[in-house]
Amino acid sequence: MNGGGFLEIEPKELKFVFELKKQSSCSLQLINKTDQYVAFKVKTTNPKKYCVRPNTGIVLPRATCDVTVTMQAQKEAPPDMQCKDKFLLQSVITEHSATTKDVTPEMFNKEPGKVVDEFKLRVVYVLSSPPSPVPEEAEEGSSPRSSTFENGDQSLQTHDSETRSNEPQKEKSSEALAMISKLTEEKNSAIQYNQKLRQELDLLRKECSMRQGGFGITFVMLVGLLGALIGYMIKKS
């Protein structure tokens, strides 16, 4: 029978995940494959370092019992992560209908004609493993999708920014075109009006020359007014 004559013990060693300043626990399963009531007791070479629950008890016929062993938080790691601590599990056949309260230290004393089964368990430290890296295939498979979305977002953002930047330019261009068109119309109107004034001036000049044979005061005032008007229109255009 694995682990002993009365109880089968799984696993065969106590494995603790070792982390500084952190408690660690592991479990033992005691399997009773006999038709007898079996009492057990757990001992250790370093009782201040470990807590065993339960450390004594009764395993019923064809039943199992789970034992939890907790290692207290350690301030430093042992050399080469090797632990010399040992555990001893003792088991003995007891009376039918016995309970945990009936278990006494004397039950495990070795006496003539009495069989006390013993099984030693060693302690093994296991380093806490860091988070496993993502497989390269998964990274390669996921990166194109993420880059596609990222590039898509960037292109959308770029397109939006270009659209927003083009809108003010279009507005400015339309305003400039409207202003140029307005100024052109005003300039053309001024030129036409200037030509009309020149025609009227020629007519007046002819009339004055015919009537007075020279330039009169009215003609001089009209010329001055015409010059001022032409200068104003040219500055405005």
The 8 nearest C-alpha neighbors of each residue, nearest first, counted from 0:
[[1, 3, 4, 7, 2, 6, 5, 32],
 [2, 0, 7, 3, 8, 6, 4, 9],
 [1, 3, 7, 8, 118, 0, 6, 11],
 [4, 2, 6, 5, 1, 0, 7, 118],
 [3, 5, 0, 6, 116, 2, 7, 1],
 [6, 4, 3, 31, 90, 7, 116, 33],
 [7, 5, 31, 30, 3, 29, 4, 8],
 [6, 8, 2, 30, 1, 29, 3, 0],
 [9, 7, 2, 29, 28, 10, 6, 11],
 [10, 8, 28, 11, 27, 7, 29, 2],
 [9, 11, 12, 8, 27, 13, 28, 26],
 [10, 12, 9, 120, 8, 2, 13, 121],
 [13, 11, 120, 121, 10, 122, 14, 123],
 [12, 14, 122, 123, 121, 15, 25, 120],
 [13, 15, 123, 124, 122, 12, 25, 125],
 [16, 14, 124, 17, 125, 23, 25, 24],
 [15, 17, 125, 126, 127, 124, 23, 18],
 [18, 16, 126, 125, 124, 15, 127, 19],
 [19, 17, 21, 20, 16, 127, 126, 22],
 [18, 20, 73, 21, 74, 75, 72, 17],
 [21, 19, 72, 73, 74, 18, 22, 75],
 [22, 20, 72, 19, 18, 23, 73, 71],
 [23, 21, 72, 71, 70, 24, 20, 69],
 [22, 24, 70, 69, 15, 16, 21, 17],
 [25, 23, 69, 68, 70, 15, 67, 22],
 [24, 26, 68, 67, 15, 14, 69, 13],
 [27, 25, 67, 66, 68, 28, 65, 24],
 [28, 26, 66, 65, 9, 10, 67, 29],
 [27, 29, 65, 9, 64, 8, 66, 30],
 [30, 28, 8, 64, 63, 7, 6, 65],
 [29, 31, 63, 7, 6, 62, 32, 28],
 [30, 32, 6, 61, 62, 33, 60, 63],
 [33, 31, 61, 30, 60, 34, 6, 62],
 [34, 32, 35, 31, 60, 61, 5, 36],
 [33, 35, 60, 61, 32, 36, 31, 59],
 [36, 34, 60, 33, 37, 92, 95, 59],
 [37, 35, 59, 93, 60, 95, 92, 58],
 [38, 36, 92, 58, 91, 57, 93, 35],
 [37, 39, 57, 91, 90, 56, 93, 92],
 [40, 38, 90, 89, 55, 56, 57, 37],
 [39, 41, 55, 89, 54, 88, 90, 42],
 [40, 42, 88, 54, 87, 55, 89, 39],
 [43, 41, 87, 86, 88, 40, 44, 54],
 [42, 44, 86, 45, 46, 85, 87, 41],
 [43, 45, 85, 84, 46, 86, 42, 87],
 [46, 44, 43, 48, 47, 84, 49, 85],
 [45, 47, 48, 49, 43, 44, 50, 42],
 [48, 46, 45, 49, 50, 71, 44, 70],
 [47, 49, 46, 71, 45, 70, 50, 72],
 [50, 48, 70, 46, 69, 47, 71, 51],
 [49, 51, 69, 68, 70, 52, 48, 46],
 [52, 50, 68, 54, 53, 67, 69, 49],
 [53, 51, 54, 67, 66, 68, 50, 55],
 [52, 54, 55, 51, 66, 56, 67, 65],
 [53, 55, 41, 51, 52, 40, 56, 66],
 [56, 54, 40, 53, 39, 41, 99, 102],
 [57, 55, 99, 39, 38, 58, 102, 53],
 [56, 58, 38, 99, 37, 98, 59, 39],
 [59, 57, 37, 64, 36, 63, 38, 31],
 [58, 60, 36, 62, 57, 61, 37, 31],
 [61, 59, 34, 35, 62, 36, 33, 31],
 [62, 60, 32, 31, 33, 59, 34, 63],
 [61, 63, 59, 60, 31, 30, 58, 64],
 [64, 62, 30, 29, 31, 58, 28, 65],
 [63, 65, 29, 28, 58, 66, 30, 62],
 [66, 64, 28, 27, 29, 67, 26, 63],
 [65, 67, 27, 26, 52, 53, 28, 68],
 [68, 66, 26, 52, 51, 25, 27, 69],
 [67, 69, 51, 25, 24, 50, 26, 52],
 [70, 68, 24, 50, 49, 23, 71, 51],
 [69, 71, 49, 23, 22, 48, 24, 50],
 [70, 72, 22, 48, 49, 73, 69, 23],
 [73, 71, 21, 22, 20, 70, 19, 74],
 [72, 74, 20, 19, 75, 71, 21, 76],
 [75, 73, 20, 19, 72, 76, 21, 18],
 [76, 74, 73, 19, 77, 20, 18, 72],
 [75, 77, 80, 78, 74, 19, 73, 17],
 [76, 78, 80, 81, 79, 75, 82, 83],
 [79, 77, 80, 81, 76, 82, 75, 83],
 [78, 80, 81, 77, 76, 82, 124, 126],
 [81, 79, 77, 78, 76, 124, 82, 125],
 [80, 82, 79, 77, 78, 83, 124, 123],
 [83, 81, 84, 122, 123, 80, 77, 124],
 [82, 84, 85, 81, 122, 121, 123, 44],
 [85, 83, 82, 44, 122, 45, 121, 86],
 [86, 84, 121, 44, 43, 120, 122, 83],
 [87, 85, 43, 120, 42, 119, 121, 44],
 [86, 88, 119, 42, 118, 41, 43, 120],
 [89, 87, 41, 118, 117, 40, 42, 119],
 [90, 88, 117, 40, 39, 116, 87, 41],
 [89, 91, 39, 116, 38, 115, 37, 40],
 [92, 90, 115, 38, 37, 93, 116, 39],
 [91, 93, 37, 36, 38, 35, 90, 94],
 [94, 92, 36, 37, 38, 91, 95, 97],
 [95, 93, 97, 96, 36, 92, 35, 37],
 [94, 96, 97, 36, 93, 35, 59, 98],
 [95, 97, 94, 98, 36, 59, 93, 57],
 [98, 96, 95, 94, 101, 99, 93, 36],
 [99, 97, 100, 101, 57, 96, 102, 56],
 [98, 100, 56, 101, 102, 57, 97, 55],
 [101, 99, 98, 102, 103, 97, 56, 57],
 [100, 102, 99, 98, 97, 103, 56, 57],
 [103, 101, 99, 100, 56, 38, 106, 104],
 [102, 104, 105, 106, 101, 107, 100, 55],
 [105, 103, 106, 107, 102, 108, 40, 55],
 [104, 106, 108, 107, 103, 102, 109, 110],
 [107, 105, 104, 103, 108, 102, 91, 93],
 [108, 106, 105, 104, 115, 109, 91, 89],
 [109, 107, 105, 106, 110, 104, 115, 113],
 [108, 110, 107, 115, 113, 111, 114, 106],
 [111, 109, 113, 108, 112, 114, 115, 107],
 [112, 110, 113, 109, 114, 108, 115, 107],
 [111, 113, 110, 114, 109, 115, 108, 91],
 [114, 112, 110, 111, 115, 109, 91, 108],
 [113, 115, 116, 91, 112, 109, 110, 92],
 [116, 114, 91, 90, 107, 109, 113, 117],
 [115, 117, 90, 89, 4, 114, 91, 3],
 [118, 116, 89, 88, 115, 90, 87, 119],
 [117, 119, 88, 87, 3, 2, 89, 120],
 [120, 118, 87, 86, 88, 121, 117, 85],
 [121, 119, 86, 12, 85, 87, 11, 118],
 [120, 122, 85, 12, 13, 86, 123, 84],
 [121, 123, 13, 84, 14, 12, 82, 85],
 [122, 124, 14, 13, 15, 82, 125, 121],
 [125, 123, 15, 17, 14, 16, 80, 126],
 [124, 126, 16, 17, 15, 127, 123, 14],
 [127, 125, 17, 16, 128, 124, 18, 15],
 [126, 128, 16, 17, 125, 129, 18, 124],
 [127, 129, 126, 130, 131, 125, 16, 17],
 [130, 128, 131, 127, 132, 126, 18, 133],
 [131, 129, 132, 128, 133, 127, 134, 126],
 [130, 132, 129, 133, 128, 134, 127, 135],
 [133, 131, 134, 130, 135, 129, 138, 137],
 [132, 134, 135, 131, 138, 137, 136, 130],
 [135, 133, 137, 136, 132, 138, 139, 131],
 [134, 136, 138, 137, 139, 133, 140, 132],
 [137, 135, 139, 138, 134, 140, 141, 133],
 [138, 136, 140, 134, 135, 139, 141, 133],
 [137, 139, 135, 141, 140, 136, 142, 134],
 [140, 138, 136, 142, 137, 141, 135, 143],
 [141, 139, 137, 138, 142, 136, 143, 144],
 [140, 142, 138, 144, 139, 143, 137, 145],
 [141, 143, 145, 139, 144, 138, 140, 146],
 [144, 142, 146, 145, 141, 147, 140, 139],
 [145, 143, 147, 142, 141, 146, 148, 140],
 [144, 146, 142, 148, 147, 143, 149, 141],
 [145, 147, 149, 143, 148, 144, 150, 142],
 [148, 146, 144, 150, 145, 149, 143, 151],
 [149, 147, 151, 145, 146, 150, 152, 144],
 [148, 150, 146, 152, 151, 147, 145, 153],
 [151, 149, 153, 147, 152, 148, 146, 154],
 [150, 152, 148, 154, 149, 153, 147, 155],
 [153, 151, 155, 149, 150, 154, 156, 148],
 [152, 154, 150, 156, 155, 151, 157, 149],
 [155, 153, 157, 151, 156, 152, 158, 150],
 [156, 154, 158, 152, 153, 157, 159, 151],
 [155, 157, 153, 159, 154, 158, 152, 160],
 [158, 156, 154, 160, 155, 159, 153, 161],
 [159, 157, 155, 161, 156, 160, 154, 162],
 [158, 160, 162, 156, 161, 157, 155, 163],
 [159, 161, 163, 157, 162, 158, 164, 156],
 [160, 162, 164, 158, 163, 159, 165, 157],
 [161, 163, 159, 165, 160, 164, 158, 166],
 [162, 164, 160, 166, 161, 165, 159, 167],
 [165, 163, 161, 162, 166, 160, 167, 168],
 [166, 164, 168, 162, 163, 167, 161, 169],
 [165, 167, 169, 163, 168, 164, 162, 170],
 [168, 166, 170, 169, 165, 171, 164, 163],
 [169, 167, 171, 165, 170, 166, 172, 164],
 [168, 170, 172, 166, 167, 171, 165, 173],
 [171, 169, 167, 173, 168, 172, 174, 166],
 [170, 172, 168, 174, 169, 173, 167, 175],
 [173, 171, 169, 175, 174, 170, 168, 176],
 [172, 174, 176, 170, 175, 171, 169, 177],
 [173, 175, 171, 177, 172, 176, 178, 170],
 [174, 176, 172, 178, 173, 177, 171, 179],
 [177, 175, 179, 173, 178, 174, 180, 172],
 [176, 178, 180, 174, 175, 179, 181, 173],
 [177, 179, 175, 181, 176, 180, 182, 174],
 [180, 178, 176, 182, 181, 177, 183, 175],
 [181, 179, 183, 177, 178, 182, 176, 184],
 [180, 182, 178, 184, 183, 179, 177, 185],
 [183, 181, 185, 179, 184, 180, 186, 178],
 [184, 182, 186, 180, 181, 185, 179, 187],
 [183, 185, 187, 181, 182, 186, 188, 180],
 [184, 186, 182, 188, 183, 187, 189, 181],
 [187, 185, 183, 189, 188, 184, 236, 182],
 [188, 186, 190, 184, 189, 185, 183, 191],
 [189, 187, 185, 191, 186, 190, 192, 184],
 [190, 188, 192, 186, 187, 191, 193, 185],
 [191, 189, 193, 187, 192, 188, 194, 186],
 [192, 190, 194, 188, 193, 189, 187, 195],
 [191, 193, 189, 195, 190, 194, 188, 196],
 [194, 192, 190, 196, 191, 195, 189, 197],
 [193, 195, 197, 191, 192, 196, 190, 198],
 [196, 194, 192, 198, 193, 197, 191, 199],
 [195, 197, 199, 193, 198, 194, 200, 192],
 [196, 198, 200, 194, 195, 199, 201, 193],
 [199, 197, 195, 201, 200, 196, 194, 202],
 [198, 200, 202, 196, 201, 197, 203, 195],
 [201, 199, 197, 203, 198, 202, 196, 204],
 [202, 200, 204, 198, 199, 203, 197, 205],
 [201, 203, 199, 205, 200, 204, 206, 198],
 [204, 202, 206, 200, 205, 201, 207, 199],
 [205, 203, 201, 207, 202, 206, 200, 208],
 [204, 206, 208, 202, 203, 207, 209, 201],
 [207, 205, 203, 209, 208, 204, 210, 202],
 [208, 206, 210, 204, 209, 205, 211, 203],
 [209, 207, 212, 213, 205, 211, 206, 210],
 [208, 210, 206, 207, 212, 211, 205, 213],
 [211, 209, 207, 208, 212, 206, 213, 205],
 [212, 210, 213, 208, 207, 209, 214, 215],
 [211, 213, 208, 209, 210, 207, 214, 206],
 [214, 212, 208, 211, 215, 207, 209, 210],
 [215, 213, 218, 207, 216, 208, 219, 212],
 [214, 216, 218, 217, 213, 219, 207, 211],
 [215, 217, 219, 218, 220, 214, 221, 222],
 [218, 216, 220, 215, 219, 221, 214, 222],
 [217, 219, 221, 215, 216, 220, 214, 222],
 [218, 220, 222, 216, 221, 217, 223, 215],
 [221, 219, 223, 217, 222, 218, 224, 216],
 [220, 222, 218, 224, 219, 223, 225, 217],
 [223, 221, 225, 219, 220, 224, 218, 226],
 [224, 222, 220, 226, 225, 221, 227, 219],
 [223, 225, 221, 227, 222, 226, 220, 228],
 [224, 226, 222, 228, 223, 227, 221, 229],
 [227, 225, 229, 223, 228, 224, 230, 222],
 [228, 226, 230, 224, 229, 225, 231, 223],
 [229, 227, 231, 225, 230, 226, 224, 232],
 [228, 230, 226, 232, 231, 227, 225, 233],
 [229, 231, 227, 233, 228, 232, 226, 234],
 [232, 230, 228, 234, 229, 233, 227, 235],
 [231, 233, 235, 229, 234, 230, 228, 236],
 [232, 234, 230, 236, 235, 231, 229, 186],
 [233, 235, 231, 236, 232, 230, 229, 228],
 [236, 234, 232, 233, 231, 186, 182, 185],
 [235, 233, 234, 186, 182, 232, 185, 183]]
